[in-house]
Amino acid sequence: MLFYYFVIAIPLLSATSAFLYGLDKHRARQDSRRIPESTLLGIDLLGGWPGGWWAQYKFRHKTQKVSFRIRFMLAVAINIIAVGGWCYLRYR
């Protein structure tokens, strides 16, 4: 199960997250309908945060909004703690 999470889920969620950050940046420039922050943070929370982190700096998107950055880092911490706790309980 953990193997599939690290080998399949995280790369797919990261790619999805990076794509959505890029799409949101594009829509912001076009003054079009945006991707909700809850969607971006939800995918990051599920394990897509590496792609979200990369995309934030690649596209220079959501890096100045302090409230978003705090919630993003909280999602990263929750994801790491959850995966670490699951590994600890599973393999102790």
N, C-alpha and C positions, 0 to 999 in steps of 0.2 A: 504494500500500500504506500509506504513512504517513498519507495523507489519511483512509483508512478507519479507521485506528487512532485518530486524533485526533477524528474526527467521529462515529464509530459506537462503537468499542470502549470508549474512555475514558468517555463518558457512560453507556453501558450497565453497565459494570463499576462505575462510581461509584454509580449508582442501586442496583445489587445490593448493593454494600458498605454503603451507608447503610441499606438495608432490613434487612440482616442484623444490623447493629449495633443498630438499633431493636428487632428481634425478640429479640436476645440480652438487651437491657436489660429488655424485657417479661418474658421467661422468667426472668430473674434475680429480678425482683420477685415472680413467681408461684412461685418456688422449683421451677421445672420444668427439663426437660432443656435444657442450654445449647448454643449454637453453639460448636464447638471454636475455640480461638484460632488454630490452624493454618489453619482455613477462612477466618477473617477476614483473617489476614495473607496468605494465598495470593491472595485476590482483590485485596487492596491491592497486592501485588507485581506482579500482572499489569497494573495500571493503574487500579485502582479506589480508589487512595489519596485522591484529592480528596474523594470521597464519604465515605470512612472518616474522614478528618480532620474534615469538616463534622459527621458524625454523632456523633463522639466528644464534641464540644463542645455540639452541639444536645441530645443525650440525656444528657450528663454521664456518659458510659460509658467505662470503661477509661482514664480520665485520671489516676487515682491509682496505678495499677499500673506501677511503674517498669520492671519487666522487659518488660512488654508495650510500653510507650512506646519503649523502646530498640529492640526488634525491629521496631516499626512504622516508626520513623525509618530504620532500616537498609533496610527494604523500599522506602521512598520513595527513598532514595539509590540503591539498586540499580536501581530502575525508571528514574530520571532519567538515571543513567549509561548504562544500556543503550540507552535511546531516543536520548540524545545521541550515543553512540558509533555507533549505527546510522545516524543522520542524517549524522554526519561521514563515515563510510565510503561512504555512498550518494551524497552530494552534494558531495564534495570535488573 
